[in-house]
Amino acid sequence: MQPTTRRVFLHAAGAMFVAGVGQRETTMYGVNGKMTTTPGARDAVVALLLEGTTAMPGCLSYIVAHDPANADAIWITEVWDSEASHRNSLQLPAVQAAIAKARPLIAGFSDRVETVPVGGTGLVGARGA
Amino acid sequence: MQPTTRRVFLHAAGAMFVAGVGQRETTMYGVNGKMTTTPGARDAVVALLLEGTTAMPGCLSYIVAHDPANADAIWITEVWDSEASHRNSLQLPAVQAAIAKARPLIAGFSDRVETVPVGGTGLVGARGA
């Protein structure tokens, strides 16, 4: 391989590496889990969750659900355009205010699963949505 | 209670009962779960799921995700405007075609949870969305 050819090859390989990193950076990020509240606090916590999560950059889906089998349990399913957007959301003033108000009403978390969403219906603002 | 008063009372109670039934009928319905494919078949099954679920009446969210911890596992989270819409979707030709093609590639289901979604971001076509 001649020096010029090698330089072009390495440059191309570098660009592919950067593109690869870029693709990983923009992989969607999902997290599903169950939150259990203190007895009788589910409605209050649901209201705080819905109020605190209306304007989160990069949030493609954030759905709050009752568990029909447990009056104190809430299922939350989230999709973000990247894991970084999810992490950054925890610093948003509205989210921090909701966390502060909800914390004394939360008994625990369980059934947490991280996912890599790849498509479907209901991804707000996602490419192709 | 006079007969006329009683009639009015019973009529009002009847209307409230009907309204109550109506509200239950329009309660959203959610189902979350994990599907495991035969080895190496995840991409094929994901493609079938995404193709077969694009036009399902009453479907407010249907998100397909990879499990980052298992190369053969898929997480599916669904929200419907009613449990009936979910049930009816299983009779749609596109859904039945996808099920028929996917069946030999599916090794099993687990972690199934039914929920009652109450709000959030990404409920396509839901009231207030």
Interface residues (C-beta under 8 A of the other chain):
Chain A: M28 G30 N32 V46 L50 T53 T54 M56 C59 L60 S61 Y62 I63 V64 A65 H66 D67 P68 W75 T77 V79 D111 V113 E114 T115 V116 P117 V118 G119 G120 T121 G122 L123 V124
Chain B: M28 G30 N32 V46 L49 L50 T53 T54 M56 C59 L60 S61 Y62 I63 V64 A65 H66 D67 P68 W75 T77 V79 D111 V113 E114 T115 V116 P117 V118 G119 G120 T121 G122 L123 V124
